[in-house]
Amino acid sequence: MRRLVFGLLLLAGLASALVGAGSLGLGPVVITREDEQKLVLLLGKERRVTAPGPSLRWPLVETLETYDRRWLYLNIEPDTIQTRDGEQLTIDSYAMWRIADAIAFKRAFPRGVLEAEKRIDRALRDDVREVVGRHTLEQVLSTERDPIMREITGRARAKVEEFGIDVIDVRINRTELPRGTEESVYARMKTERERLGRKSRAEGDERARRIRAEADREASVIVADAQRDAAILRGQGDAVAARIYAEAYAVEPDFFAFVRSLEAYRNAIDEGTTLVLSPDAEFFRFFENANPK
């Protein structure tokens, strides 16, 4: 019984020792944490990459190199770049990257992460210089900032992916004007804004004139159409009235003449009117046969 207990304790101790040695990269058991990846080399030759958790290796024959699995931050050296419109900008940028293929990474950078960071820094500085140089100062500072950074990120990713590196994002920390150029740049920017303001006001005035001219033309057309329609309606009304008068005159010509004469008296004579006419004038012919009671 004692031998069995002793054997179990011995096995447990041996297992603990193997696990402890594995966590230190010693012994046949390899313990890989979730945030790291271990490259197994057979006599110095890249063989495989361990997954998170325990795995086995041949002691003494197979060696290990540990790399970070997480995203890494790389600050790019500031660089002075000339934009398309001739302005000088000092740009400080950074990149987020990780080791996607440890085997390809080891073959490209046998001396490790520092060598890889120098390669990424050089590639990104070239891409930032080329892409920013194709844009104006205003585009870099405001309107085209996001598309510019996406283009730089895509170019950088394509350059370093063959080395087992994945670049997920490139961003600008700071964008500054070189010392001694602020006043001249601000003066040019002010002049440009004033020019754009004058241009916008002129375009607005021109558009307003076109709108007013179009409105005046439409108003003239509407008034002319209304006057035409009114003239047509008046003509039609006069024609109907003339027809009615003609029909009435044909039925009772004497009464019609009498009514028209009364309308003439009403329109021609008021309290202040003085007429000098012959008593037998045609105008007063209806008064000749009047019989007052």
Backbone as CSV, one residue per row, in Angstrom:
resi,resn,N_x,N_y,N_z,CA_x,CA_y,CA_z,C_x,C_y,C_z
1,MET,0.832,-1.203,0.000,0.000,0.000,0.000,0.868,1.256,0.000
2,ARG,1.927,1.177,0.865,2.829,2.314,0.934,3.542,2.543,-0.398
3,ARG,3.893,1.438,-1.028,4.560,1.564,-2.324,3.642,2.223,-3.361
4,LEU,2.353,1.837,-3.329,1.392,2.425,-4.272,1.241,3.926,-4.037
5,VAL,1.109,4.307,-2.768,0.976,5.737,-2.438,2.238,6.477,-2.842
6,PHE,3.388,5.869,-2.535,4.658,6.500,-2.900,4.775,6.660,-4.421
7,GLY,4.336,5.610,-5.143,4.393,5.690,-6.613,3.496,6.782,-7.172
8,LEU,2.294,6.898,-6.570,1.372,7.948,-7.032,1.940,9.335,-6.754
9,LEU,2.486,9.521,-5.558,3.089,10.810,-5.216,4.255,11.129,-6.144
10,LEU,5.024,10.094,-6.466,6.156,10.299,-7.361,5.685,10.721,-8.751
11,LEU,4.634,10.033,-9.217,4.091,10.392,-10.537,3.524,11.814,-10.545
12,ALA,2.825,12.176,-9.458,2.266,13.530,-9.367,3.375,14.570,-9.339
13,GLY,4.417,14.281,-8.594,5.530,15.224,-8.535,6.225,15.339,-9.878
14,LEU,6.379,14.191,-10.544,7.008,14.210,-11.859,6.161,14.994,-12.866
15,ALA,4.836,14.779,-12.787,3.948,15.519,-13.694,4.023,17.011,-13.415
16,SER,4.026,17.390,-12.129,4.130,18.813,-11.781,5.441,19.387,-12.266
17,ALA,6.522,18.588,-12.121,7.817,19.066,-12.586,7.831,19.250,-14.092
18,LEU,7.186,18.300,-14.810,7.145,18.424,-16.265,6.341,19.650,-16.698
19,VAL,5.196,19.870,-15.999,4.378,21.045,-16.337,5.142,22.325,-16.034
20,GLY,5.802,22.365,-14.882,6.585,23.549,-14.550,7.707,23.783,-15.535
21,ALA,8.384,22.699,-15.920,9.457,22.840,-16.905,8.896,23.267,-18.248
22,GLY,7.679,22.746,-18.579,7.065,23.140,-19.849,6.721,24.610,-19.876
23,SER,6.261,25.149,-18.732,5.934,26.573,-18.708,7.167,27.441,-18.856
24,LEU,8.339,26.888,-18.497,9.601,27.621,-18.655,10.288,27.308,-19.979
25,GLY,9.657,26.485,-20.815,10.255,26.126,-22.104,11.262,25.007,-22.000
26,LEU,11.224,24.229,-20.892,12.154,23.127,-20.688,11.378,21.817,-20.666
27,GLY,12.024,20.741,-20.975,11.380,19.440,-20.901,10.519,19.150,-22.115
28,PRO,9.903,17.978,-22.153,9.111,17.567,-23.319,7.737,18.238,-23.387
29,VAL,7.210,18.740,-22.285,5.890,19.371,-22.265,6.030,20.868,-22.519
30,VAL,5.231,21.364,-23.450,5.247,22.788,-23.792,3.890,23.378,-23.425
31,ILE,3.899,24.407,-22.596,2.670,25.099,-22.193,2.628,26.455,-22.912
32,THR,1.608,26.643,-23.735,1.453,27.896,-24.501,0.255,28.668,-23.958
33,ARG,0.483,29.905,-23.516,-0.606,30.729,-23.004,-1.473,31.257,-24.156
34,GLU,-2.637,31.780,-23.807,-3.589,32.235,-24.807,-3.066,33.439,-25.586
35,ASP,-2.238,34.262,-24.947,-1.761,35.492,-25.579,-0.401,35.338,-26.240
36,GLU,0.058,34.101,-26.439,1.365,33.901,-27.047,1.322,32.729,-28.020
37,GLN,2.367,32.633,-28.816,2.542,31.510,-29.735,4.008,31.087,-29.693
38,LYS,4.230,29.790,-29.693,5.600,29.258,-29.585,5.970,28.590,-30.901
39,LEU,7.117,28.989,-31.414,7.652,28.408,-32.634,8.630,27.291,-32.250
40,VAL,8.353,26.090,-32.733,9.208,24.932,-32.450,10.202,24.784,-33.598
41,LEU,11.503,24.749,-33.246,12.558,24.614,-34.236,13.275,23.277,-34.031
42,LEU,13.414,22.531,-35.074,14.119,21.252,-35.043,15.524,21.475,-35.589
43,LEU,16.498,21.436,-34.663,17.901,21.693,-35.029,18.033,23.028,-35.762
44,GLY,17.290,24.053,-35.250,17.360,25.393,-35.816,16.467,25.645,-37.005
45,LYS,15.739,24.617,-37.474,14.865,24.732,-38.633,13.412,24.871,-38.161
46,GLU,12.707,25.872,-38.707,11.328,26.090,-38.304,10.484,24.864,-38.638
47,ARG,9.733,24.371,-37.626,8.961,23.151,-37.840,7.455,23.391,-37.693
48,ARG,7.028,23.930,-36.581,5.596,24.135,-36.361,5.391,25.219,-35.308
49,VAL,4.117,25.659,-35.188,3.718,26.643,-34.185,2.710,25.989,-33.264
50,THR,2.935,26.110,-31.961,2.039,25.471,-31.000,0.753,26.281,-30.842
51,ALA,-0.337,25.567,-30.545,-1.609,26.208,-30.228,-1.665,26.469,-28.727
52,PRO,-2.547,27.378,-28.277,-2.672,27.602,-26.837,-3.012,26.313,-26.094
53,GLY,-2.315,26.076,-24.960,-2.521,24.852,-24.179,-1.256,24.008,-24.157
54,PRO,-1.337,22.781,-23.695,-0.145,21.911,-23.614,0.132,21.195,-24.940
55,SER,1.399,20.946,-25.207,1.830,20.167,-26.366,3.176,19.523,-26.019
56,LEU,3.683,18.694,-26.907,4.916,17.961,-26.646,6.000,18.366,-27.644
57,ARG,7.235,18.146,-27.200,8.383,18.356,-28.084,9.505,17.392,-27.666
58,TRP,10.486,17.309,-28.558,11.668,16.493,-28.237,12.694,17.357,-27.509
59,PRO,12.979,17.045,-26.247,13.975,17.858,-25.533,15.340,17.790,-26.210
60,LEU,16.076,18.888,-26.070,17.423,19.036,-26.596,17.447,19.133,-28.127
61,VAL,16.586,18.382,-28.802,16.570,18.400,-30.264,15.732,19.566,-30.782
62,GLU,14.584,19.770,-30.136,13.688,20.851,-30.543,13.771,22.010,-29.547
63,THR,13.958,23.194,-30.075,14.014,24.402,-29.247,12.774,25.261,-29.518
64,LEU,12.559,26.238,-28.644,11.351,27.074,-28.714,11.721,28.547,-28.820
65,GLU,10.922,29.278,-29.562,10.967,30.747,-29.567,9.541,31.242,-29.364
66,THR,9.353,32.164,-28.443,8.015,32.642,-28.071,7.755,34.017,-28.680
67,TYR,6.575,34.134,-29.299,6.142,35.410,-29.886,4.781,35.797,-29.309
68,ASP,4.539,37.089,-29.304,3.261,37.594,-28.808,2.171,37.356,-29.851
69,ARG,0.995,36.920,-29.390,-0.139,36.710,-30.283,-1.016,37.966,-30.379
70,ARG,-0.852,38.914,-29.475,-1.725,40.080,-29.397,-1.330,41.148,-30.438
71,TRP,-2.228,42.124,-30.591,-1.921,43.267,-31.447,-0.890,44.153,-30.763
72,LEU,0.090,44.600,-31.520,1.193,45.396,-30.991,1.113,46.827,-31.530
73,TYR,1.609,47.756,-30.731,1.588,49.177,-31.082,2.985,49.604,-31.526
74,LEU,3.058,50.282,-32.678,4.340,50.769,-33.177,4.211,52.242,-33.514
75,ASN,4.989,53.069,-32.844,4.992,54.510,-33.113,5.996,54.798,-34.229
76,ILE,5.514,55.408,-35.303,6.365,55.695,-36.460,7.100,57.012,-36.236
77,GLU,8.346,57.047,-36.647,9.136,58.262,-36.483,8.491,59.431,-37.232
78,PRO,8.400,60.627,-36.605,7.829,61.788,-37.308,8.610,62.103,-38.575
79,ASP,7.885,62.583,-39.589,8.509,62.862,-40.874,7.897,64.135,-41.444
80,THR,8.706,64.951,-42.107,8.225,66.170,-42.754,7.927,65.864,-44.212
81,ILE,6.686,66.128,-44.627,6.204,65.743,-45.948,5.620,66.965,-46.649
82,GLN,5.856,67.059,-47.945,5.302,68.154,-48.740,4.008,67.685,-49.405
83,THR,2.936,68.457,-49.210,1.645,68.113,-49.805,1.601,68.547,-51.272
84,ARG,0.515,68.177,-51.927,0.384,68.477,-53.357,0.387,69.971,-53.639
85,ASP,-0.157,70.779,-52.701,-0.189,72.227,-52.898,1.045,72.928,-52.351
86,GLY,2.117,72.175,-52.069,3.399,72.779,-51.709,3.579,73.088,-50.243
87,GLU,2.657,72.679,-49.369,2.784,72.939,-47.935,3.623,71.843,-47.276
88,GLN,4.358,72.232,-46.229,5.171,71.297,-45.467,4.420,70.883,-44.204
89,LEU,4.334,69.567,-43.962,3.662,69.043,-42.781,4.577,68.071,-42.057
90,THR,4.621,68.177,-40.730,5.316,67.194,-39.906,4.269,66.238,-39.357
91,ILE,4.341,64.975,-39.774,3.319,63.987,-39.450,3.897,62.932,-38.524
92,ASP,3.205,62.709,-37.421,3.560,61.677,-36.449,2.450,60.633,-36.483
93,SER,2.768,59.399,-36.854,1.746,58.370,-37.019,2.109,57.123,-36.218
94,TYR,1.151,56.195,-36.169,1.387,54.922,-35.492,0.666,53.812,-36.247
95,ALA,1.037,52.551,-35.938,0.433,51.383,-36.588,0.120,50.328,-35.550
96,MET,-0.958,49.581,-35.805,-1.317,48.409,-34.989,-1.045,47.164,-35.836
97,TRP,-0.204,46.254,-35.312,0.203,45.095,-36.091,0.352,43.873,-35.184
98,ARG,0.431,42.696,-35.798,0.655,41.471,-35.046,1.370,40.453,-35.940
99,ILE,1.902,39.422,-35.287,2.565,38.332,-36.003,1.488,37.320,-36.395
100,ALA,1.183,37.240,-37.675,0.140,36.334,-38.154,0.699,34.959,-38.510
101,ASP,1.945,34.902,-38.947,2.575,33.637,-39.340,3.970,33.616,-38.732
102,ALA,4.114,32.871,-37.628,5.392,32.877,-36.903,6.528,32.280,-37.731
103,ILE,6.230,31.298,-38.556,7.280,30.677,-39.367,7.825,31.669,-40.395
104,ALA,6.915,32.324,-41.141,7.355,33.320,-42.121,8.043,34.486,-41.425
105,PHE,7.560,34.850,-40.249,8.166,35.943,-39.490,9.602,35.601,-39.091
106,LYS,9.816,34.384,-38.611,11.156,33.959,-38.197,12.113,33.942,-39.382
107,ARG,11.635,33.495,-40.538,12.505,33.449,-41.713,12.853,34.849,-42.196
108,ALA,11.910,35.787,-42.103,12.178,37.143,-42.577,12.985,37.952,-41.575
109,PHE,12.747,37.720,-40.277,13.404,38.513,-39.237,13.996,37.579,-38.186
110,PRO,15.130,36.975,-38.497,15.722,36.012,-37.547,16.163,36.653,-36.241
111,ARG,16.353,37.994,-36.243,16.780,38.653,-35.007,15.618,39.160,-34.175
112,GLY,14.365,38.917,-34.631,13.232,39.176,-33.765,12.422,40.418,-34.092
113,VAL,11.661,40.857,-33.068,10.643,41.890,-33.237,11.256,43.247,-33.586
114,LEU,12.371,43.602,-33.003,12.979,44.903,-33.284,13.321,45.049,-34.758
115,GLU,13.828,44.008,-35.352,14.135,44.048,-36.775,12.854,44.209,-37.594
116,ALA,11.793,43.525,-37.172,10.514,43.646,-37.881,9.945,45.059,-37.749
117,GLU,10.064,45.647,-36.574,9.540,47.007,-36.377,10.270,48.018,-37.256
118,LYS,11.558,47.825,-37.450,12.295,48.721,-38.347,11.790,48.584,-39.783
119,ARG,11.486,47.353,-40.181,10.976,47.133,-41.539,9.587,47.747,-41.704
120,ILE,8.730,47.591,-40.708,7.388,48.190,-40.767,7.484,49.708,-40.770
121,ASP,8.355,50.256,-39.938,8.538,51.710,-39.869,8.961,52.262,-41.223
122,ARG,9.903,51.609,-41.868,10.380,52.076,-43.172,9.269,52.004,-44.221
123,ALA,8.519,50.908,-44.226,7.435,50.769,-45.205,6.349,51.813,-44.988
124,LEU,5.982,52.037,-43.740,4.911,52.999,-43.449,5.335,54.424,-43.759
125,ARG,6.568,54.764,-43.467,7.032,56.128,-43.771,7.007,56.373,-45.272
126,ASP,7.402,55.380,-46.049,7.337,55.521,-47.510,5.891,55.685,-47.985
127,ASP,4.985,54.874,-47.430,3.583,54.946,-47.849,2.943,56.274,-47.435
128,VAL,3.223,56.717,-46.211,2.669,57.993,-45.750,3.173,59.137,-46.618
129,ARG,4.453,59.131,-46.931,5.021,60.182,-47.761,4.386,60.194,-49.158
130,GLU,4.213,59.016,-49.747,3.679,58.954,-51.105,2.202,59.343,-51.150
131,VAL,1.410,58.799,-50.232,-0.029,59.051,-50.269,-0.347,60.498,-49.870
132,VAL,0.263,60.979,-48.805,0.008,62.356,-48.370,0.477,63.343,-49.434
133,GLY,1.576,63.021,-50.114,2.094,63.926,-51.143,1.158,64.101,-52.322
134,ARG,0.179,63.195,-52.486,-0.798,63.316,-53.578,-2.046,64.089,-53.179
135,HIS,-2.082,64.632,-51.954,-3.254,65.353,-51.476,-2.865,66.750,-51.003
136,THR,-3.861,67.617,-50.933,-3.629,68.989,-50.476,-3.638,69.045,-48.958
137,LEU,-3.210,70.199,-48.424,-3.192,70.393,-46.974,-4.601,70.262,-46.395
138,GLU,-5.587,70.855,-47.057,-6.962,70.793,-46.561,-7.481,69.368,-46.545
139,GLN,-7.163,68.585,-47.560,-7.626,67.197,-47.602,-6.999,66.372,-46.486
140,VAL,-5.722,66.597,-46.219,-5.036,65.839,-45.169,-5.594,66.184,-43.798
141,LEU,-5.918,67.471,-43.588,-6.357,67.914,-42.265,-7.824,67.650,-42.016
142,SER,-8.643,67.520,-43.064,-10.087,67.406,-42.799,-10.791,66.456,-43.744
143,THR,-11.038,66.894,-44.973,-12.036,66.236,-45.826,-11.660,64.813,-46.219
144,GLU,-10.375,64.533,-46.495,-9.980,63.221,-47.008,-9.142,62.426,-46.008
145,ARG,-9.214,62.784,-44.729,-8.332,62.155,-43.733,-8.565,60.640,-43.641
146,ASP,-9.803,60.211,-43.484,-10.084,58.776,-43.337,-9.733,57.975,-44.590
147,PRO,-10.137,58.410,-45.800,-9.712,57.653,-46.985,-8.197,57.580,-47.144
148,ILE,-7.492,58.634,-46.773,-6.028,58.622,-46.866,-5.450,57.542,-45.948
149,MET,-5.947,57.482,-44.699,-5.418,56.499,-43.765,-5.787,55.071,-44.181
150,ARG,-6.970,54.886,-44.758,-7.326,53.542,-45.239,-6.416,53.115,-46.386
151,GLU,-6.086,54.053,-47.272,-5.185,53.715,-48.373,-3.797,53.360,-47.857
152,ILE,-3.297,54.130,-46.892,-1.978,53.843,-46.320,-1.981,52.482,-45.642
153,THR,-3.056,52.178,-44.900,-3.149,50.881,-44.221,-3.134,49.738,-45.231
154,GLY,-3.889,49.861,-46.312,-3.919,48.814,-47.325,-2.578,48.616,-47.996
155,ARG,-1.887,49.709,-48.297,-0.572,49.597,-48.940,0.432,48.946,-47.998
156,ALA,0.409,49.347,-46.718,1.350,48.777,-45.751,1.078,47.291,-45.538
157,ARG,-0.203,46.924,-45.433,-0.542,45.505,-45.237,-0.030,44.659,-46.404
158,ALA,-0.197,45.163,-47.628,0.251,44.405,-48.795,1.776,44.252,-48.821
159,LYS,2.494,45.236,-48.284,3.955,45.177,-48.315,4.528,44.166,-47.330
160,VAL,3.898,43.996,-46.151,4.528,43.194,-45.093,3.835,41.861,-44.846
161,GLU,2.737,41.570,-45.548,2.041,40.316,-45.265,2.884,39.099,-45.654
162,GLU,3.778,39.240,-46.628,4.627,38.108,-47.011,5.628,37.757,-45.916
163,PHE,5.838,38.657,-44.951,6.764,38.408,-43.855,6.046,37.848,-42.626
164,GLY,4.773,37.440,-42.774,4.024,36.915,-41.636,3.478,37.978,-40.727
165,ILE,3.370,39.221,-41.225,2.903,40.354,-40.419,1.555,40.825,-40.952
166,ASP,0.661,41.144,-40.032,-0.653,41.679,-40.388,-0.776,43.078,-39.785
167,VAL,-0.986,44.076,-40.629,-1.199,45.457,-40.183,-2.692,45.741,-40.267
168,ILE,-3.313,46.041,-39.144,-4.757,46.257,-39.123,-5.139,47.727,-39.264
169,ASP,-4.269,48.632,-38.809,-4.659,50.042,-38.840,-3.423,50.930,-38.766
170,VAL,-3.499,52.040,-39.502,-2.472,53.087,-39.441,-3.198,54.397,-39.195
171,ARG,-2.754,55.155,-38.210,-3.404,56.415,-37.853,-2.365,57.514,-37.651
172,ILE,-2.834,58.767,-37.786,-1.972,59.920,-37.568,-2.183,60.425,-36.149
173,ASN,-1.109,60.500,-35.377,-1.180,61.075,-34.031,-1.301,62.586,-34.083
174,ARG,-0.369,63.203,-34.776,-0.317,64.669,-34.855,0.041,65.087,-36.271
175,THR,-0.492,66.240,-36.648,-0.133,66.870,-37.918,0.213,68.317,-37.609
176,GLU,1.475,68.676,-37.757,1.929,70.009,-37.373,2.654,70.675,-38.540
177,LEU,2.633,71.995,-38.495,3.406,72.773,-39.459,4.822,72.970,-38.927
178,PRO,5.829,72.902,-39.788,7.192,73.166,-39.320,7.314,74.565,-38.733
179,ARG,8.242,74.727,-37.809,8.427,76.026,-37.155,8.809,77.101,-38.172
180,GLY,8.221,78.283,-37.987,8.532,79.407,-38.860,7.631,79.521,-40.073
181,THR,6.782,78.519,-40.306,5.915,78.564,-41.495,4.445,78.790,-41.145
182,GLU,4.124,78.863,-39.830,2.714,78.959,-39.450,2.055,80.210,-40.010
183,GLU,2.713,81.369,-39.846,2.090,82.624,-40.263,1.841,82.655,-41.769
184,SER,2.837,82.226,-42.539,2.658,82.252,-43.994,1.570,81.277,-44.432
185,VAL,1.520,80.108,-43.799,0.485,79.138,-44.146,-0.893,79.660,-43.770
186,TYR,-1.003,80.247,-42.586,-2.296,80.801,-42.174,-2.727,81.932,-43.096
187,ALA,-1.755,82.759,-43.517,-2.097,83.852,-44.436,-2.604,83.298,-45.764
188,ARG,-1.944,82.264,-46.287,-2.411,81.652,-47.539,-3.780,81.003,-47.368
189,MET,-3.980,80.352,-46.217,-5.274,79.738,-45.961,-6.371,80.796,-45.868
190,LYS,-6.065,81.939,-45.215,-7.050,83.021,-45.119,-7.377,83.575,-46.498
191,THR,-6.326,83.781,-47.314,-6.560,84.282,-48.671,-7.393,83.310,-49.480
192,GLU,-7.108,82.018,-49.332,-7.865,81.013,-50.062,-9.326,80.993,-49.607
193,ARG,-9.542,81.112,-48.288,-10.926,81.132,-47.788,-11.663,82.368,-48.295
194,GLU,-10.984,83.505,-48.332,-11.629,84.718,-48.844,-11.959,84.564,-50.321
195,ARG,-11.059,83.947,-51.074,-11.329,83.729,-52.498,-12.530,82.811,-52.683
196,LEU,-12.567,81.734,-51.899,-13.699,80.826,-51.986,-14.997,81.508,-51.567
197,GLY,-14.884,82.417,-50.557,-16.073,83.152,-50.139,-16.591,84.063,-51.237
198,ARG,-15.671,84.777,-51.892,-16.089,85.648,-53.004,-16.702,84.821,-54.132
199,LYS,-16.087,83.692,-54.409,-16.621,82.831,-55.467,-18.020,82.336,-55.123
200,SER,-18.203,81.924,-53.862,-19.522,81.428,-53.449,-20.566,82.534,-53.509
201,ARG,-20.183,83.752,-53.063,-21.143,84.854,-53.129,-21.494,85.197,-54.572
202,ALA,-20.484,85.199,-55.449,-20.768,85.490,-56.858,-21.677,84.423,-57.466
203,GLU,-21.397,83.164,-57.154,-22.260,82.100,-57.670,-23.670,82.223,-57.110
204,GLY,-23.771,82.624,-55.823,-25.094,82.813,-55.237,-25.853,83.954,-55.884
205,ASP,-25.136,85.081,-56.148,-25.788,86.211,-56.813,-26.250,85.815,-58.217
206,GLU,-25.415,85.085,-58.926,-25.791,84.656,-60.270,-27.003,83.735,-60.232
207,ARG,-27.015,82.851,-59.279,-28.171,81.947,-59.159,-29.424,82.719,-58.782
208,ALA,-29.269,83.715,-57.893,-30.432,84.532,-57.511,-30.977,85.303,-58.700
209,ARG,-30.067,85.843,-59.528,-30.529,86.568,-60.718,-31.282,85.632,-61.664
210,ARG,-30.758,84.416,-61.832,-31.451,83.460,-62.703,-32.833,83.106,-62.152
211,ILE,-32.900,82.939,-60.838,-34.197,82.597,-60.234,-35.183,83.747,-60.387
212,ARG,-34.692,84.982,-60.134,-35.595,86.134,-60.285,-36.045,86.295,-61.723
213,ALA,-35.118,86.144,-62.664,-35.488,86.261,-64.077,-36.508,85.196,-64.467
214,GLU,-36.296,83.982,-63.989,-37.246,82.909,-64.294,-38.607,83.194,-63.669
215,ALA,-38.587,83.714,-62.424,-39.854,84.040,-61.769,-40.573,85.170,-62.503
216,ASP,-39.826,86.210,-62.920,-40.447,87.311,-63.671,-41.027,86.807,-64.992
217,ARG,-40.277,85.916,-65.652,-40.787,85.381,-66.920,-42.060,84.582,-66.700
218,GLU,-42.062,83.740,-65.673,-43.260,82.958,-65.395,-44.432,83.851,-65.006
219,ALA,-44.138,84.935,-64.219,-45.208,85.860,-63.846,-45.779,86.559,-65.075
220,SER,-44.900,86.977,-65.998,-45.370,87.631,-67.220,-46.238,86.682,-68.041
221,VAL,-45.810,85.421,-68.118,-46.596,84.441,-68.873,-47.959,84.234,-68.216
222,ILE,-47.960,84.131,-66.876,-49.225,83.922,-66.161,-50.167,85.105,-66.365
223,VAL,-49.622,86.351,-66.224,-50.453,87.551,-66.406,-50.979,87.629,-67.837
224,ALA,-50.104,87.338,-68.801,-50.538,87.383,-70.198,-51.634,86.343,-70.467
225,ASP,-51.445,85.137,-69.914,-52.476,84.114,-70.091,-53.783,84.535,-69.437
226,ALA,-53.692,85.155,-68.248,-54.905,85.594,-67.561,-55.612,86.698,-68.343
227,GLN,-54.819,87.652,-68.854,-55.425,88.718,-69.650,-56.067,88.163,-70.915
228,ARG,-55.401,87.210,-71.541,-55.986,86.594,-72.727,-57.300,85.902,-72.402
229,ASP,-57.282,85.110,-71.295,-58.510,84.411,-70.904,-59.610,85.395,-70.536
230,ALA,-59.210,86.504,-69.846,-60.207,87.510,-69.480,-60.810,88.160,-70.717
231,ALA,-59.968,88.479,-71.702,-60.473,89.085,-72.933,-61.416,88.137,-73.654
232,ILE,-61.051,86.846,-73.663,-61.928,85.856,-74.307,-63.271,85.781,-73.591
233,LEU,-63.217,85.761,-72.240,-64.461,85.680,-71.478,-65.309,86.949,-71.657
234,ARG,-64.642,88.123,-71.662,-65.401,89.361,-71.878,-66.047,89.363,-73.256
235,GLY,-65.273,88.921,-74.249,-65.844,88.854,-75.595,-67.030,87.905,-75.653
236,GLN,-66.885,86.743,-74.982,-67.996,85.800,-74.962,-69.196,86.385,-74.220
237,GLY,-68.921,87.096,-73.121,-70.014,87.726,-72.379,-70.711,88.813,-73.182
238,ASP,-69.880,89.626,-73.859,-70.485,90.668,-74.699,-71.316,90.040,-75.814
239,ALA,-70.827,88.948,-76.364,-71.579,88.302,-77.435,-72.911,87.765,-76.916
240,VAL,-72.870,87.161,-75.703,-74.115,86.656,-75.111,-75.064,87.805,-74.803
241,ALA,-74.496,88.915,-74.240,-75.343,90.065,-73.926,-75.954,90.654,-75.189
242,ALA,-75.137,90.774,-76.245,-75.661,91.320,-77.500,-76.760,90.430,-78.057
243,ARG,-76.547,89.097,-77.900,-77.591,88.200,-78.394,-78.881,88.361,-77.602
244,ILE,-78.737,88.475,-76.273,-79.934,88.648,-75.433,-80.644,89.959,-75.762
245,TYR,-79.812,91.043,-75.905,-80.413,92.343,-76.261,-81.126,92.245,-77.612
246,ALA,-80.484,91.553,-78.549,-81.099,91.455,-79.881,-82.405,90.668,-79.823
247,GLU,-82.384,89.589,-79.029,-83.621,88.813,-78.902,-84.727,89.633,-78.223
248,ALA,-84.350,90.372,-77.164,-85.342,91.203,-76.475,-85.863,92.306,-77.383
249,TYR,-84.970,92.913,-78.138,-85.374,93.991,-79.051,-86.316,93.456,-80.120
250,ALA,-86.071,92.234,-80.555,-86.945,91.666,-81.582,-88.344,91.399,-81.037
251,VAL,-88.443,91.084,-79.742,-89.754,90.799,-79.155,-90.524,92.085,-78.877
252,GLU,-89.892,93.053,-78.166,-90.532,94.318,-77.807,-89.581,95.462,-78.133
253,PRO,-89.527,95.867,-79.369,-88.571,96.920,-79.723,-88.848,98.239,-79.032
254,ASP,-90.153,98.595,-78.840,-90.477,99.875,-78.194,-90.060,99.864,-76.736
255,PHE,-90.365,98.770,-76.039,-89.986,98.670,-74.621,-88.465,98.659,-74.474
256,PHE,-87.804,97.956,-75.384,-86.336,97.901,-75.336,-85.740,99.285,-75.555
257,ALA,-86.302,100.046,-76.480,-85.809,101.404,-76.704,-86.061,102.271,-75.492
258,PHE,-87.205,102.068,-74.824,-87.521,102.842,-73.634,-86.538,102.533,-72.499
259,VAL,-86.268,101.257,-72.291,-85.323,100.871,-71.231,-83.935,101.420,-71.499
260,ARG,-83.489,101.345,-72.738,-82.165,101.868,-73.070,-82.111,103.371,-72.885
261,SER,-83.223,104.051,-73.184,-83.248,105.507,-72.986,-83.151,105.834,-71.515
262,LEU,-83.871,105.088,-70.653,-83.778,105.335,-69.211,-82.350,105.125,-68.702
263,GLU,-81.692,104.106,-69.201,-80.288,103.884,-68.801,-79.405,105.038,-69.243
264,ALA,-79.708,105.568,-70.439,-78.939,106.723,-70.921,-79.182,107.943,-70.051
265,TYR,-80.467,108.177,-69.650,-80.753,109.306,-68.759,-80.021,109.153,-67.429
266,ARG,-80.037,107.943,-66.902,-79.402,107.709,-65.595,-77.896,107.948,-65.669
267,ASN,-77.273,107.549,-66.762,-75.822,107.702,-66.890,-75.399,109.115,-67.266
268,ALA,-76.273,109.861,-67.972,-75.867,111.164,-68.482,-76.300,112.328,-67.603
269,ILE,-77.344,112.133,-66.814,-77.911,113.273,-66.077,-77.853,112.985,-64.592
270,ASP,-77.315,113.944,-63.827,-77.381,113.886,-62.366,-77.809,115.251,-61.858
271,GLU,-77.693,115.499,-60.566,-78.197,116.737,-59.984,-77.451,117.970,-60.493
272,GLY,-76.221,117.838,-60.824,-75.437,118.991,-61.265,-75.324,119.118,-62.771
273,THR,-76.141,118.373,-63.526,-76.027,118.384,-64.980,-76.982,119.417,-65.586
274,THR,-76.456,120.187,-66.525,-77.282,121.175,-67.249,-77.183,120.863,-68.734
275,LEU,-78.335,120.622,-69.364,-78.372,120.317,-70.791,-79.118,121.428,-71.518
276,VAL,-78.555,121.859,-72.603,-79.209,122.862,-73.455,-79.523,122.174,-74.768
277,LEU,-80.811,121.773,-74.948,-81.226,121.024,-76.113,-82.548,121.572,-76.637
278,SER,-82.794,121.295,-77.842,-84.082,121.679,-78.434,-85.174,120.799,-77.835
279,PRO,-86.368,121.358,-77.585,-87.444,120.560,-76.981,-87.813,119.344,-77.814
280,ASP,-87.644,119.401,-79.057,-87.987,118.250,-79.884,-86.785,117.364,-80.211
281,ALA,-85.787,117.442,-79.351,-84.582,116.620,-79.560,-84.912,115.148,-79.371
282,GLU,-84.245,114.307,-80.129,-84.502,112.869,-80.085,-84.215,112.282,-78.703
283,PHE,-83.298,112.921,-77.966,-82.899,112.401,-76.660,-84.068,112.372,-75.674
284,PHE,-85.017,113.377,-75.808,-86.136,113.466,-74.864,-87.462,113.070,-75.514
285,ARG,-87.387,112.237,-76.513,-88.623,111.937,-77.233,-89.627,111.172,-76.382
286,PHE,-89.184,110.439,-75.344,-90.115,109.685,-74.503,-90.846,110.592,-73.511
287,PHE,-90.362,111.903,-73.372,-91.049,112.827,-72.488,-92.187,113.570,-73.197
288,GLU,-92.182,113.479,-74.512,-93.171,114.248,-75.261,-94.586,113.707,-75.018
289,ASN,-94.748,112.406,-74.897,-96.078,111.818,-74.740,-96.404,111.473,-73.306
290,ALA,-95.585,111.970,-72.380,-95.858,111.684,-70.970,-97.089,112.444,-70.525
291,ASN,-97.962,111.850,-69.802,-99.172,112.469,-69.285,-99.105,112.497,-67.765
292,PRO,-98.618,113.554,-67.197,-98.551,113.615,-65.728,-99.929,113.620,-65.125
293,LYS,-100.083,113.002,-64.012,-101.377,112.932,-63.326,-101.348,113.804,-62.095
